[in-house]
Amino acid sequence: MSTLMNIPKNGHDTNKKLSVSHGNWSNWIDDLFNVNPFQPVLANTITSGVAVPKVNVRETKDDYFVDMAVPGMKKEDFNIDVDKDVLSVSAEVKKETENDKDNFTRREFGYTSFKRTFTLPDSIDDDKIKAKYEDGILSIQLPKREEAKPKPARTIKIS
């Protein structure tokens, strides 16, 4: 029987209660900034600097689907390639805003990028791969080759 273990993100316990009884001020500040009750869809953290979208892979009779949760992007932000049975999905978004008011300038900028790769089985017909982006979900359809599709059961007559 297996036991599910809660593995803390980035090595920190996200359920830790804040308390001023920590050994020193530095540890208390570290704990304050590492408690995150709302897990973002893109696991973007200051400490890792990495944004990796959550992925679901599902199989139907005729296809595999790779669905990625990537809200707030446009379909033009994505780059999808297949090379030597490796599917690569990447995106890069740069955002910059500037606000000039009452002799005060505020500039904010952001940069998000990711790359995910998947090794495709031989059963994929890579010439027929399709992708669509809708409601924050990038869905990639990976059709199976005809010979890889399950065949219905049949009865063999004995001669």
C-alpha positions in Angstrom: 0.0 0.0 0.0 1.4 3.4 -0.9 1.3 6.5 1.2 0.8 9.9 -0.3 3.3 12.4 1.0 3.0 16.2 1.0 6.2 17.4 -0.5 6.7 21.1 0.2 7.2 23.4 -2.8 10.8 24.8 -3.0 11.7 22.9 0.2 9.5 25.2 2.4 6.4 24.1 4.3 3.6 26.1 2.8 1.2 25.2 5.7 3.5 26.5 8.4 1.9 28.9 10.9 3.6 32.2 11.3 5.0 32.8 14.8 7.3 35.3 16.3 8.9 32.6 18.4 11.3 31.6 15.7 15.0 31.4 16.6 15.9 34.6 14.8 14.5 37.5 12.9 15.9 36.3 9.5 14.1 32.9 9.7 10.8 34.6 10.6 11.2 36.9 7.5 12.0 33.9 5.3 8.9 32.1 6.6 6.7 35.2 6.0 7.6 35.3 2.3 7.5 31.6 1.7 3.9 31.1 2.9 1.6 31.1 -0.1 -2.0 30.0 0.6 -3.0 30.6 -3.1 -1.0 28.4 -5.4 -0.7 30.2 -8.9 -1.5 28.3 -12.0 2.0 29.1 -13.3 4.3 28.0 -10.6 6.3 31.2 -10.8 8.5 32.0 -7.8 11.0 34.6 -7.0 13.5 32.0 -5.7 13.4 29.8 -8.8 12.7 32.3 -11.5 10.9 29.6 -13.4 7.4 29.5 -14.7 6.1 26.0 -15.7 2.5 25.4 -16.7 0.5 22.6 -15.3 -0.1 19.8 -17.9 -2.7 17.1 -18.3 -2.1 14.2 -20.8 -5.1 12.2 -21.8 -5.7 9.4 -24.3 -8.8 8.5 -26.4 -9.3 5.7 -28.8 -7.9 7.8 -31.7 -5.7 10.5 -30.1 -3.6 11.7 -27.3 -4.1 15.2 -25.9 -1.7 17.5 -24.1 -3.6 20.2 -22.3 -1.7 23.1 -20.6 -3.1 25.7 -18.3 -1.6 29.0 -19.6 -4.1 31.8 -18.9 -3.5 35.4 -20.0 -1.5 34.5 -23.1 -2.3 34.8 -26.8 -1.9 32.1 -29.3 0.8 34.1 -31.0 2.9 33.8 -27.8 3.4 30.0 -28.3 5.9 28.1 -30.3 5.2 24.4 -30.9 7.8 22.2 -32.7 8.3 18.5 -33.4 11.8 17.3 -34.0 12.9 13.7 -34.0 9.9 12.5 -32.0 10.2 15.3 -29.4 7.3 17.7 -29.0 8.5 21.1 -27.7 6.1 23.8 -26.4 7.5 27.1 -25.5 6.2 30.7 -24.9 7.7 34.0 -24.2 5.8 37.1 -23.0 7.3 40.5 -22.3 5.1 43.2 -20.7 6.0 46.8 -19.8 3.8 49.6 -18.5 4.7 53.2 -17.7 2.6 55.7 -15.7 3.6 59.4 -15.6 1.6 61.4 -13.0 2.4 64.5 -11.0 6.1 64.5 -11.6 6.3 60.8 -10.7 7.2 58.0 -13.1 6.4 54.4 -12.4 7.6 51.7 -14.8 6.8 48.1 -14.3 7.9 45.3 -16.5 7.5 41.5 -16.5 8.9 38.6 -18.4 7.4 35.1 -18.5 8.8 32.2 -20.5 8.7 28.4 -20.3 9.6 25.4 -22.4 8.1 21.9 -22.0 9.3 18.9 -24.0 7.6 15.5 -24.5 9.0 12.4 -26.1 6.4 11.1 -28.5 5.7 7.4 -29.0 6.1 5.8 -32.4 2.3 5.5 -32.6 1.8 9.2 -33.2 1.2 10.5 -36.7 3.2 13.7 -36.4 2.1 15.1 -39.7 -1.4 15.5 -38.3 -0.7 17.2 -35.0 -3.0 20.1 -34.3 -3.2 22.8 -31.6 -5.8 25.2 -30.3 -5.8 27.9 -27.6 -9.1 28.6 -25.9 -10.1 30.0 -22.5 -6.5 29.8 -21.1 -6.0 26.2 -22.2 -3.5 25.2 -24.9 -4.7 21.8 -26.2 -2.5 19.8 -28.5 -4.1 16.9 -30.4 -1.7 14.1 -31.2 -3.4 11.6 -33.6 -2.5 8.0 -33.5 -1.4 6.2 -36.6 -4.0 3.8 -38.0 -2.0 0.7 -37.1 -1.8 1.9 -33.4 -5.6 2.4 -33.0 -7.3 -0.4 -31.1 -9.2 -2.8 -33.3 -12.5 -4.2 -32.4 -12.8 -7.8 -31.2 -13.7 -10.3 -33.9 -14.6 -13.9 -34.1 -12.4 -16.4 -35.9 -14.1 -19.2 -37.7 -12.6 -22.6 -37.4 -12.2 -24.4 -40.7 
